[in-house]
C-alpha cells in the first residue's frame, strides 16, 4: 500500500512578512504545496513553465494575471496555464494557499472519424 498523509498549517503560522512554502506531496512531475503569506514587502512576480491550480483557504489576496486584476477570498481558486505571467500584489497576513503544480501535457489526438 502506498499511503501518505499529514496536516496543513494554520494561517496564523504565516510569517509576519513574506511567504513560507511547505511541499506537502510529490509525484511523477507534480507536487502540492501549502503557501503561507504575511504582508508582502514587494509584489511577487512569476511565470511558470507548467500548470498551477491554486485555492485560497484562509485570508485574501490581490493578484494581477496577464494584466487582469484578480481578488481572491477564502474558497476562491484559479488555474494558471504554462507561460501565464502573474503577480501577487498584496496578501492579508495569515493567508493560506494550496497550490497544485501539474506537468504540461501535450494535446492528445483523438480519432473522431471512426467507422463502424
Secondary structure by P-SEA (a helix, b strand, c coil): cccccbbbbccccccccbbbbbbcccccccbbbbbbbccccbbbbbcccbbbbbbbccccbbbbcccbbbbbcccbbbbbcccbbbbbcccccbbbbbbbbbccccbbbbcccccc
